Amino acid sequence: MSDLEHSAAKNNDVPSLDTEAFRRHKITVHEFAGSRGAQERLIQGWKNEIEEIVKSICPLDFFPQEFVVVNWKQLQVILAREGFPKRYEHWRFGQNYESQSVRDSYGLGRTYELVINTDPCIAYLLDSNSVQETRTVMAHVYFHNIFFKHNAYFKATDRRMLDKMGDHAERIKRYQEEHGPLVVESFLDNCLSLDNLIDVHSVALRRARNEVVQRSTLERRALDPIKPARFDVPEYLDRYVNPPEVLRAQVERETKERDQRLKRLPPEPEQDILLFLMTHAPLDPWQQDVLSMVRNESYYFAPQRMTKIMNEGWASYWHSKCMTEHLLPRYPSETVDYCDFNSSVLQPWGKSINPYRLGVRLLRDIEERWDKGKFGHEWDDCRDMEARHNWDKKIGLGQEEILRAMITHNDLTFIYHYLTPEFCAENKLYTYEHDNEGDVYVSSEEFDDVRSMLARSLMNLGEPKLAVVDANHANRGELVILHSFDGQELNRGLAEPTCKNLQRIWTRPVHVLTQDKDGTRRRISYDGKTLSSQKASDDYQGYFERIG
């Protein structure tokens, strides 16, 4: 134990801020404060300081913030459990732990903190971070907190998920005692392999616990009286503009179409496949409950995956302001180390996109453009390059536009709305492909190609769009799932085991319909014994028209 540690532990207090040890900003929080109690008091002092700065520079409020100091091993365990200390027992968490530990041990990446979307918002801080790193991370955390509270895609998330995860663990443990651990683990494995089969575009819809939409509810909603479309005209013209026989024919036609839809299950393509299985698969109550837990957790994590670029960019943008304009003037000896730390976070990632870098640079670009008025018809119509270069209307709307973007967008809409050709050129964004020998080459630097590539990687979280289109194919109770082809073929190595796991829950044959790049329509099928992949026959062709 160092003299500083020994002194702090002995006095059970935080060292004075004017000590020589504190000016040695490379010292870790653990070395500086010593005992856990002293560390927590040190963090509390910084928390009060940073919280006041955050309130002064950002107009948005945040959830109460709690910081928990942990050591490296404790953080690895929490990371492996996806941010929640108490989870159900499952082998994949051990697998996550090994993968994360190896990555950090060999310097392939470093985790500085972990913040979870709850109320109060909880962040885990690593005691081996330096004093400077810890203050920067704390500032960063506050703006994640603000993002969680105000972004539209987080509005419906369960802020009590810390307790819910513990409740899930207890319920699964009880089912293991009742039905046997191997039986429950096998079913849980199946459910977890399908946990991405949700409708990510409906994350803004509030979901009750164990929600199950029964078909009768859909039918009652569908059987509301059909009202014909009428033109709004004066009464004396109504019988001429809205002939009664035309209105009757319209009602009869729409009624017939509705009745035909109701003969199908589901009436419309259903992207929330987990919900459909909960509702219609032959599951025992405990199995339906387990599937419900997996689905609820998937919807909880979905907004975080949908807003990674925005969330990290937003937090990085504001922590930079917090540090450079407020904290570093108070601790000037930390300036060089802060710059080194911040640049390591924002450096390019080679062949992949660094979300911190792309997010913060695009937000700064938005700020500059809206401060100078570089938007709207006048800007778009200007073809004079010198005028565009010197353009500055001095309208100062940058901060306002950044707040609006954070509140209303996810990564996909953010990129589509704000990415510009000038930004792509300045940041040297490009698309790349592999040649026949596996070497990488730049395939395009065109703006439309770059934006399309980013959009494809973000659309539906970069995963195939699947939907249930028929649960009673050929009147044999066979499940038909359709892949919406967007230019990317299904990964056979993943599609085939997915088909098998769907069949284990549905218990009847399952067919996944897809399309090759050459336009060939294919069917992957599993009946519980045989897995097959072949060209889709005529009786499956109609399904391809049911989803865009």
N, C-alpha and C positions, 0 to 999 in steps of 0.2 A: 504493500500500500504506500502511495506517495505521501510526502509530508502534508501536501494540500488535502488529499483524501483523508488522512489520519486526523488532521485538524478539524475538517468538516464533520467527520463521523463522531469525533470526540465531543465537539460542541453541539452536534445535532442541529447545525444551522448552515445557511448558505454563505459562502465566502463573500466578502465585500466586493462591490463592483469595481473598486479602484485598486484591487490587488494586482501585482505583477502577473499572476497566473491568468487573470482574466484578459489582460492585454495580449497574452499569448493565445490568440484566437484559434489556433489549430488544436488546442486542447479539447478533449471530448467532454460532453456533459457529465459522464460518469467520473472522469478524472477530476473535473472541476468541482463538482458538488459532493461527490462521495456517496453518502448514504442515500437510499431511495427517498426518504423523507426530505432530505436537503434538495435532492433533484426536483421533487414535486414543488417545493417552495420556490425554487429558482424558476421553474416553468411558469408558476402562477404569476410571478413578478413580470416576466416577459409577456405573458398572456394579457395582463392588464394594460401594459404599454402598447402592444400591437393592436388590441381591440379598440383602443381610443383612436389610433391612427386610421384603422379601417373605417370606423364610423365617420371620420372627418373627410375621407377622400371618396367614399362610395355612398350614393344616396339610398341604397337598398339595405334592408335589414337582414338578419340571419338568425338561425336557430341558436339556442344556447350552446356554446362550444365547450367540450370537455377534452382534455389531453391526458393520455395515459402513457407513461414512460415504460418501455419494455427493453429487454436485452435482445441480442441478435436471434437467439434460438426461439424465444417467445414470439418474436415477430414472424419467423419462418412458419411456426405452427399456425398462427392466425392467418397468415397469407394462404397457407395450404387449405384452410377452411373457408377461403374466399371472404375473409374479413370478419367472420363471426366465431368467437372463441368456442361457443357451444353448438355443435352440429351433431346429426346422427352419425353413428359409426359406419364408415365405408372405406374400402380399400383405395379409392381414387384420391382421398385426402392424403394418404401416405405417399402415393405416387406424386402428387403435387409437391409435397414436402421435399422429397428427394430431388426432383427437378429444380425447384427453386433454390435449394441449398447448394447444389452443384453450380448453378448459374452464378450465384453470389460469391461462392468460395473461389471460383476460378476467374473472377473479375469480368465475367461476360455481361454483367449488369449489376445494378445496385439499387436496392429499395431504401428510400430515406424515410418514408412514412406510409401510413395506410389510413384513409379516411372513409367512413361509411355513412350512408345516407339514412340517418335516423334523427329523431327529435327527443333529446338533445343530440347534436352531431358529435360523434366520437372519433377521435384521431389517435393513432398509436405512433409515438415518437421513439426513435431508436436512440438508446443512451450512448452508443458509440459514434453518433454524429458529432461533429465539432460544434462549438458554441455558435459560430456564424451560420453553419448549415441548419442548426435547429431553429434559429430565429427566422431564417428565410423560409424554411418548411412550414413554420407556424403561420406566417403571413399567407403562404400559398394555400394552406388548409382553410383559412377563413373565407377565401373566395370560392373554393369548392362548396363550402357551406352555403354561400349566397346562391350559387348556381343550383344546388339541390332544391333550395326553397322557392326559386322564382322561375326556373325554366319550365315551360308548359309540359314537357314530356315526363317530368318528375312529379307533377301535381297529384296524380292518383296513386303514387307508390305508398306502400305501407310504412310509415315512419316508426312503427313499433316492431320492426322486423327483427331486432335483437331478441326480443321476447318470443316472437313467433318462431324463430329458428330453434330456440330452446324447447318450445312446445312441440315442434316437429320431431325433435330428437326423442322426447319422452314418448310420443305416440308410436313412433317406429320401434322404440325399445319394447313397448308393451305388446305390439304385434309380433315381435320376435319371440317374446315369451309365450304368446298364445299359439302361434303357428309354426314356430321353429326358425332359428336364425338363417338357415340356408334357404328356406322357402322365401322368406321376406327379402333377403339379399338378392336372390335371383330375380324376383319381380322388380325390385328397386333398380337393379342393373338395367333391366329392360326399359324402365321409365326414363332413367337418366340418359340412355342412348337416344331417346326421342325428345329430349327436353328443348330442342330448338324448333319443334313443330308447333309453333304458336303464331298468332297474327301480330307481328311486331308493330304494325301500323295502328293498332288499336290500344296502344299503351296509355293513351289519354283517357280511356274509359275506366271508370271506377269499378272495381270488382269486389264483391263481397266474399267472405271466407267460405270456401267449399261451394262456390257458385256452380250450379248446374242448370243450364237452360234446357228445359224439357221441350220435346217436339210439339207438345200440345200448346205451349206458349207461342211458338212460332206460328202454329196453325191459327190460333185465336187472333194473333196480330194480322195474319194474312187474310182472315175472313171478315175483317172490317168492311162495311159496305163500300162498294166501288162507286166513286163519284165521277161522272163524265166531265171532261174538260169543256168549259163553257167560255165564250167570249163575253166580256163585260160591256154590254150595250144597253141603251134605254129599253124600257119594257116593251114599247110599241114595236121595236125591231127584233125582239128576242126570238119570236117564232120563225123569223126569216133567216136570222144569222145562226141560231141554234136550233135547227129543225128537230122535233122530238124523235122522229124515226132514226135520225143519224145518231143522236145521243143513246137511244136504246141499243142500236147496233154496236156502238162503242162499248157499252157496259157488258153486252153479251160476249163480245170478243175478248175483253179483258178478263171476264169471269172464266171463260174457257181456258185461257192461258194460265190463270192462277190455279185452276183445278189440275191442269197437267203438271204444274210445278209441284203441287202438293203430293202427287203420286210418287215423286222422287224423294229420296232421303239421302242427302239434305236437299231442300228445295233450291238452294243456290250453292255454288261452290263454297266450302267451309275451310278457311285457312287455319283456324284454330283447331288443329287435328287432335290435340290433347283433350280439349273440351268435348269434341265429338266422341272420342273414345270413352271419356268419363260418362257421357250421357247414354251411349248406345252399345258399348261393348259389354259382353256377359261377365261383369266383374263382381266379386264379392265386395261387401261394404268396406272391408279393410283395404282391399286393392284400390277401390275408387278413392279412398281417403289418401293413400300413398301417392297415387297419380295426381290428386288435387294439390298435395304439398309440392311436388316437383313442378307442376304448372305454375303455382303461385310464386315460387322462388324464381322461375324463369322470367315471369313478368316483372318481378322486382329488379332483376339485373338488366333487363332489356334496355331501359333508358340510358344506362351507363355505357352500354355498347353502342348505342345510337348517337351519343354525344361526346365521344372520346376526344375528337379534335377540338370541338368547341370548349368543352369543360377544362381541358388542360391548357388550351390557349388563353382562355379567360383568366384562369388562376395565375398563369405565368405573366400575363399582361399586367395584372394588378399587383402581384407581389413585387414586380420590378419597380413600379411606381412607389410602393410602400418602402422598399429598401433604399432606392437611390435618392428619393426626395425627403425621406424622414429618418429612417434608422441609420443609414451609413453616415449622415452628418453627425449623428450622436456617437458613432463608433467608427471613426475614419480609418483606424488601423486595419479594419476588416475589408476595405474596399477591393484590394487586389484579390483576396481570397474569394470574395463574393463574385467578382467578375469571372474568375476561373471556374467556380462552381456553376454559375449560371450558364456559361458558355458550354460546359460539358453536358448540361441538360438539353440545350437547344441546338447541339451540333447535328449535322445531317447523319442519317442512318444508312447511307450507301444505297442499296437497291430497294429499300422500303421507306415509307413516309414516317417521319418523326412527328407525331401529333402535336407535341409541345411546340415545335418549330413552325409547322404549317399554321397552327391555330393562332399563335401570338403574332406572327408576321401578317396574317390576313386581317386580324383585328386592328393592328397598327395601320395597315393600308386603308381600312375602312375609316379609321379616325382621321387620317390625312385627307382622304377624298371628301368626306362630309364636312370637314373643317374648311376646305377650300372650294366646296361646291362642285366637285368633279363627278356629278351625277345628273341624271335628268336628260331631257330632249336636247337642250342647248349643248351640253357636253357631248352627248352621243353624236350630234350632227356636225360637230366641229372637226374639220379635216386639216386645219393648219397646225402642223406639228410644233411650231414655235409657240403658238398661242396655247396649245395644250400643255406644253412644258411649263409655261409661265402662269398658268391658270390659277387664280386665287381670288375667290369671291369674298373671303374672310367672313363666312357665315357661322363658323364655330359650332356645327352640329355633330361633330365627331363622337363625343361622349354619349350624346343622346342616341345616336344610331347604334353604337356598341351595346348599350343597354337594351334597345329594342331587339337587336339580333339575338342577344343571349336569352331573352325571355321567350321568343317565338320560334326559334329554329332548332332543328337537329342537324347533324353533320351533312346529310345529303342536301337538304334545302339550303343550308348555309353555303355550301360549295357552289350550288347552282345559282344562288342569288348574288353572291359577292365576288366570285372568282372572275378575274378579267385577263385579257391577253397580255396587258402590261405587267400584271403581277406574275404571270407564268414566265414571261421572258426575263424579268428581273431576278426571279428566284430559280431560274434554270430548271424548270420542271419539264419532264419528258416522259414518254412511254418507252418501254423496252421489251424485247422478245429474245428468245433463245434460238440460235441456229441449230443445224442438224448435229453439230458436235457438242452442243450444250453451252457454247459460249454466249455471253450476253452482248447485245448490240442495241443502240438507240434506234427505235423504229419510227418515232415521230416527235417533233417539238411543236406541232400545230396545237393551237388552243383547244379546238373542238375535240381532238383526240385525247389530250390530257384531261380535259373535264369529263369526257365520257369514261375514261379509264377510272378516274376517281369515283364517279357515280356508280359504276358497276361494282366497285369494291365496297361501296357503302349501302347500296340498295339491298333491302331485306337482310341487312347485316352481312352482306357478302355471301349469303347462303342461298341455295335454290328455293324458289317459291313453289310450294306444294299446297294442294288443296284436295279435300275429299269431294268427289263429284258423284259418287254412287255407293250406297251401302248395301245394295241388293241387286248386283249385276246378274242378269239372266234369271232373276227370281231365285237365286241360290244363296243369297246372303253374302256374296263375295264383295269385298271392299275394293273400290277403284280410286286411286289417287293420281292426280294429274300434275305433272311438272310444267310450269309455265316457261317455255323456252325463250331465253333472252340472248341467244348467241353463244351461250356457254353450255356445253354438254354436261350431263350428270356424271359425277365421279362414280364409276362402277364399283370401285373398291369400297365406297361408303353407301351407295344406293342399295346394293344387295343385302348387306347386314341390316340396314334399316328396314327393308322389306320383310326380312325374317322376324325382326323384333316386333314389327307391327302385327304380323300374323300371330305371334305368341299371345298378344293381348286380344286381338279380334277373334282368334281361334278358327276362323274360316279363311279360305284363300284370299290373298291380297295381291293386287296388281298395281304396279307403278308405271304410268304411261309417260313417255318422254320422246324427245326428238333428237336426232343426230344433226350435225352441222350441214350434212348434205340433204337434209329434209326428210330422211327416212324416219317414220314413226315407229317407236319400239315399245314393247311391253316386257317389264321385269315382273315375274310372278313367283310366288312361293305358297305352296299348299300345306305346309307342315312337314313335307317329306322331300319334295323336289324343288330346286331353284332353277328357273329357266329364264332365258332372255331371247326374244325373237321379235320379228316384225309384227306390228299390231295388225290383227285381222279386222275384217270389215265391221264386226259388231262392236269394236272399240273406237272406230273413227269418229263417231258423233261426239264423243267426250272432248275431243281436242278443240271444239268450237266453244266450249263452255267457260273458258277462262282466258283472260288476256295475258 
